[in-house]
Amino acid sequence: MGHAGMAAAAVRYLRSAGEPRTAGPVEPLPRPDLRAVGDDERAPVDPAEFRRVLGNFATGVTVITATAPDPNSTAAPEAGPEATPAGFACQSFAALSLDPPLIAFMVARTSTTWPRIARAGVFCVNVLGAHQGDLCRGFAVSGSDKFAGVAHEPSPVSGSPRLEGATAWIDCAVHAVHTGGDHLIVVGRVHALGTPPPSTDGNGNGDAPLLFHRGHFGHFTT
């Protein structure tokens, strides 16, 4: 299946899923072709140099979460897969539109967590604070129990995990999915958002954001 066909199939699936929490079975998303481009399409740019140069752009860091069916669940077959928290660290995130309120994030097409979130059809963006570097590292590891020891509560609309200590949260439904090379561009429709009351943690970081620059975590100072 080509890029355009895969994107169209993903959007058809998401539209068929309807609003968050709708009942009824849904078909799984098609597995994407993990080859992003052909050898004859590649630009003459060294991947390591691409990473080095683009690493000079400092970004914030988020964790995208959802409560989604777990394909590895041990629940009885007649009960269906058990819904459990799912999430991954994401630095490729941005505001997209004010009217309607849309955000966007990018996820690798090889991600094993994204298909679960896609099937849920909803998600929460957790904007991490400067004190949450270790938390981010935990969510960046594939195959581990990322939520072990992580305090969270349901977001108000989708019920997706809202992580304790995050500097902001954005509760969304999947609006559209587009292909972008070896990544997918996910557009989310915002249904609710907020920030916690101002506070100062034990390290004096307060509500300062967690930043990522040149392969390292840092924080903003004034």
N, C-alpha and C positions, 0 to 999 in steps of 0.2 A: 504494500500500500504506500503510495507516494505521500509527500508532506501534505499537500492540499487535501488529499483524500482522508488522511489520518485526522487532520484538524477538523474537517467537516463531520467526520464520524464522531469525534469527541464532542463537538457542539450539539449534534443531534442527540447524543446520549444525555448530555446535561439538560437540554430542553425537555426531554422526555421524563427526566427525573422530577420536574415540577418544582414547587416551592419547598423550602426546608421541611423535613420531618413528614413528607408525604408517605402514605402507606403503599404497599405493593412491591413486588419484586422488580428489580432492574437488571439489565444485562451488563456484564463487566465491560469496561472500556477496552478497545483493542490494544494489544501490545504494540507500542511504536517500533518502527524500524530504527534500531539503535545506531545505524550508520547515518550521520547527519548530512554529509555531502560526499559526492564522488571525488576521486583523486583528481579528475580533470577540472573540477570546480574550485579547488582550493586556491585561495589567494596566496601570493608569495610572502607570507608573514610567518615567522617562526613562533610556535606556540609559547615557548618560554619568554621570548621578547614581548609578546602580546600580554602575558600575565604581568611581566615586570612593569611595563609602561602603564597599563590600566590600574595596577596596584597603587599608583600615586593618587588615585581618586579615593579620598576617604569616604567611607559610608557608615551609616548606622547598621545595627544588627537586629534581626527579628527572629522569632520562632513562630512558624505557621503550625497551628494545631487544629485538630478535629476529633470528634468521637465517631469512630467508623468501625464497620464489621472487620473482625480479625480473621483472615483466611486460615490461620494456624490455631484457631479456637478449638478447645476440646469439648465444647458443648454438644449435646445430643443433636444429631442431624436434623431431626424434626423441628428443633427449636431455632435452627438457623445459626449463622456465625455470631458469636458474642461481640457486642460493640465495646471497644476499648479505646483509650486515648492513643492518638497518633500525632507525630510532629517531627519537624526538621528545622534546622537552622538555615536562615536565608538572609543574605546581605543585599541581594538584588531586589529591592523593594522601592516603590515610589507611589506618591499620589498621582492620580491620572485625570480626574474630572471632578468639578464641583457640582455640576448640574447635568446629569444625575451624579450623585457621589460615587465615584469609582476609584479603586486602587489597583495596582498591578504588582505582581512579583514574577520572577523567573525561576524555574526549577529544571534541573537536568532531566533529560528524557530517560536516563538510566535509573532514576530514583525509584526505590521500592516503596517509599512512603506515599508519594504523590498519588498513585492509583487508589489507595484507600481513601484519601481526602477527596479525590474526584468523585468517588462513589457516594460519599457522604453528601456532596453538593454544597457544603457550607464549611466555613473555617473561621478561625480567629487569628489575627496578626498580633503578636505580643512584641512590643518594642522594648528591647532589653536595656537595663541600666548599667552604669559603669562597674557596678559590683557583681555583675552576672556573667563574667567571662567563663568561669568554670561550668556554669549552666549551659552556656552556648556550646562549649566543647562537647558536653554530654549529648546534646541534640545533633551534633555534627557527625556522630559515630553511628554507622549502620549496623543493625543487627543486635543492638543492646536494648535493655529495658530503660528507655530514655526517661520515663516518668518515675522511676524508683526514687523515693525520697523527695520528690518535687511537689510542693504544695500548689494546688490549683483549685479553681471553682468554675462552675458552668458560666459561660457568657450569657447575657440576658435573652438573646433571640435564638441563636443556633444551638446553645448548650455546649459549644466547643470549649475546651479547656482554656481558662484565663489564668496565666501563671502569676503566682504571688511575687511581688517585687518588681514587676514590669513597669516601665515609666508611662506606658500608654497601651491601650488595647483597641482593636478595631474588629467588630463582629460582622462577617460578610457571608454572602452567598456567591457561588461561582456564577459569573455572568457570561464569560466567553473564554475559550482556549485557542491560542494560535501557535503555530510552530515557528521557531526561531533558531535554525541551525541545530545544534545538539541540545538545545533547551526548549522548553515550552513557556509561552508567555500567558500567564493566567490573569484574567481581569476579574476583580471581585466587586460586587455591588454592596455598598456599606449600608447596614441596617441599624447599627448602634456603635458607639465608640465613647471613649472616656479616658481619664487619667486618675490615678489615686490622689488622695490628699497630699500636699507637700510634706515631705518628711526627710530626715537625715539619718542615714544608716551609721553603723559603728565606725566606718572608715571615712566619714565626712563627705561621701560622694553625693548625698542628697538625691536629687532627681537627674543628675548628669547622665547623658546617654553613653552607652557602650559604642565605641568607634572601632573600625577596622581599617588599617592603613599599612601598606607594604608588608602584608602577611602577619601583622601583629595587632593585638588588641590595645586600645588606649582609651582615654577619656578626655572630655572637653574641659578646659580651664579658662577662667576669665582673669 
